């Protein structure tokens, strides 16, 4: 990794909003959305981040983040770990005193991520059309500060996720296991009823930003 690569990142947007999911849902957060993703999940809500973006020096990114005076910063994508410089960005955000989370697809190695970061790892279900990209070796690296998310498209996805929950002992391994309905595919109340009926040790969540801002970029 060259110095140039590690000090410059391609950025789709930097914005201040409410966190729409994960354990800090509802809290004011600055989002740094990196450009590019090697996956093509069929329900992706950030395809506009696949290409384009602006090449920005790391110090410029940190200045823009700092201008909002945030407590929480979320680095997302696309797939942020597809850019090698993301690791340096995460480290410097932690050094600046922010509570930092990383939203990652689960297809990229998270071993080099700063341990101060809460890694939100999305295990891709069969309904995502990218289940074959899951890097299951990541799970052993996760701890109480980390989170595992499942976006569920149907009952088959729910049963698959429930099996993975047991197979890897996720409720004991990580701080939060998150079950979300794919917004246009699975009725939220139906998923909630399944979780209650099975008494699963997971957190049901809706993506708050979809209801408040209809998935508009910058929110």
C-alpha positions in Angstrom: 0.0 0.0 0.0 1.5 3.3 -1.1 1.5 6.5 0.9 -0.7 8.1 -1.8 -3.3 5.4 -1.6 -3.4 5.4 2.2 -3.8 9.2 2.4 -6.4 9.7 -0.3 -9.9 8.2 -0.6 -12.7 8.3 -3.1 -15.7 9.8 -1.3 -19.4 9.8 -2.5 -20.7 12.0 0.3 -20.1 13.3 3.8 -23.3 14.3 5.7 -24.8 14.8 9.1 -28.0 12.9 9.9 -29.6 10.5 12.4 -28.2 7.0 12.5 -30.9 4.8 10.8 -29.9 1.4 12.2 -27.5 -0.5 14.5 -27.1 0.0 18.3 -26.8 3.8 17.9 -30.0 4.2 15.9 -31.6 7.6 16.3 -28.4 9.4 17.4 -26.9 12.3 15.4 -24.1 10.9 13.4 -21.7 12.0 10.6 -21.6 9.6 7.7 -18.6 9.2 5.5 -19.7 7.2 2.4 -16.8 5.8 0.4 -17.2 5.0 -3.3 -17.1 1.5 -4.8 -18.3 -2.0 -3.9 -17.4 -5.4 -5.3 -20.8 -6.8 -4.4 -24.2 -6.4 -6.2 -26.9 -7.2 -3.6 -30.3 -7.2 -5.3 -31.8 -4.9 -2.7 -28.9 -2.4 -2.5 -30.0 1.1 -1.5 -26.7 2.8 -2.2 -26.0 1.9 -5.8 -25.2 5.5 -6.5 -22.0 4.9 -4.5 -20.7 2.2 -6.9 -19.0 4.7 -9.1 -17.9 8.4 -9.4 -17.2 10.2 -6.1 -14.5 12.7 -5.4 -10.9 11.9 -4.6 -10.2 13.6 -1.2 -7.1 13.8 0.9 -7.5 12.3 4.4 -7.0 15.7 6.1 -9.8 17.2 4.0 -12.1 14.4 5.1 -11.2 14.9 8.7 -11.8 18.6 8.4 -15.3 18.1 6.9 -16.2 15.6 9.6 -14.9 17.9 12.4 -17.0 20.8 11.1 -20.1 19.0 12.3 -18.7 18.5 15.9 -20.0 15.0 16.0 -19.9 12.4 18.8 -20.6 9.5 16.4 -19.0 8.9 13.0 -20.1 6.0 10.7 -17.9 5.0 7.8 -20.0 3.3 5.1 -20.3 2.7 1.4 -20.4 1.0 -1.0 -17.9 -1.3 0.7 -15.5 1.0 2.5 -12.8 -1.7 3.1 -12.5 -2.0 -0.7 -10.3 1.1 -0.5 -7.0 0.4 1.4 -6.9 3.9 2.8 -10.1 3.2 4.8 -8.0 1.6 7.6 -6.0 4.8 8.1 -9.2 6.9 8.1 -10.8 4.7 10.8 -7.7 5.0 13.0 -7.5 8.7 12.7 -11.2 9.2 13.4 -10.7 7.2 16.6 -7.6 9.2 17.5 -9.8 12.4 17.1 -12.0 11.1 19.9 -15.1 10.1 17.9 -17.2 6.9 18.6 -16.6 5.2 15.2 -18.6 2.5 13.5 -17.8 0.7 10.2 -20.6 -0.7 8.0 -19.1 -3.5 6.0 -20.5 -6.2 3.7 -18.9 -9.2 5.4 -17.0 -10.0 2.2 -13.8 -8.2 3.2 -11.2 -9.1 5.9 -11.8 -7.0 9.0 -8.7 -8.2 10.9 -6.8 -4.9 10.4 -9.6 -2.6 11.5 -8.7 -0.5 14.5 -10.0 -2.3 17.6 -11.7 0.9 18.8 -14.1 0.7 15.9 -17.5 -1.0 16.2 -17.6 -3.2 13.1 -21.1 -3.7 11.8 -20.7 -6.9 9.6 -23.6 -7.7 7.2 -23.9 -11.4 6.7 -25.4 -11.8 3.3 -28.5 -14.0 3.1 -29.5 -16.2 0.1 -32.1 -13.6 -0.8 -29.4 -11.0 -1.2 -28.0 -12.8 -4.3 -24.5 -12.5 -2.7 -24.5 -15.2 0.0 -21.4 -16.8 -1.6 -19.3 -13.7 -0.8 -19.5 -14.1 3.0 -16.1 -14.4 4.6 -17.0 -16.5 7.6 -13.5 -16.3 9.1 -14.4 -12.7 10.1 -16.8 -14.0 12.8 -14.0 -15.3 15.1 -12.4 -11.8 15.0 -15.5 -10.0 16.4 -16.2 -9.1 20.0 -18.6 -7.3 22.3 -18.1 -4.0 20.6 -19.1 -5.4 17.2 -22.4 -6.1 15.6 -23.7 -8.6 13.0 -26.6 -7.6 10.7 -28.9 -9.8 8.6 -31.1 -8.2 6.0 -34.0 -10.6 5.4 -36.0 -11.0 2.2 -38.3 -13.8 3.1 -39.0 -16.7 5.5 -36.2 -18.8 3.9 -33.7 -16.0 4.8 -35.1 -15.9 8.3 -34.6 -19.6 8.8 -31.1 -19.4 7.3 -30.1 -16.5 9.6 -31.5 -18.3 12.6 -29.3 -21.3 11.7 -26.2 -19.0 11.4 -27.1 -17.5 14.8 -26.8 -20.9 16.4 -24.0 -22.2 14.3 -21.6 -19.4 15.2 -23.0 -18.6 18.7 -23.4 -15.0 17.5 -25.5 -13.8 20.5 -22.6 -14.7 22.8 -19.9 -13.6 20.4 -20.9 -10.0 19.5 -22.6 -7.1 21.2 -25.7 -7.0 18.9 -27.3 -9.3 16.4 -29.6 -7.3 14.2 -32.4 -8.6 12.1 -33.9 -6.2 9.5 -36.6 -6.7 6.9 -35.6 -5.9 3.3 -37.7 -2.8 3.0 -39.8 -3.6 -0.1 -39.7 -7.4 0.2 -40.6 -8.6 3.8 -43.4 -7.2 5.9 -41.8 -5.8 9.1 -44.6 -7.0 11.4 -44.3 -10.5 10.0 -40.6 -10.5 10.9 -41.3 -9.1 14.3 -43.8 -11.9 14.9 -41.3 -14.6 13.9 -38.7 -13.2 16.3 -41.1 -13.0 19.2 -42.5 -16.5 18.5 -39.0 -18.0 18.5 -37.8 -15.8 21.4 -34.6 -15.1 19.5 -31.7 -13.2 21.2 -31.6 -10.6 18.4 -32.6 -6.9 18.0 -35.3 -6.3 15.4 -34.7 -3.1 13.6 -36.2 -1.0 10.9 -34.1 1.4 8.8 -35.2 4.7 10.2 -33.8 6.8 7.3 -36.1 5.0 4.9 -39.1 6.2 6.8 -38.0 9.7 7.5 -36.3 10.6 4.2 -37.3 7.9 1.7 -33.7 6.8 1.1 -32.6 10.1 -0.3 -28.8 10.6 -0.6 -27.4 12.8 2.2 -29.7 11.2 4.8 
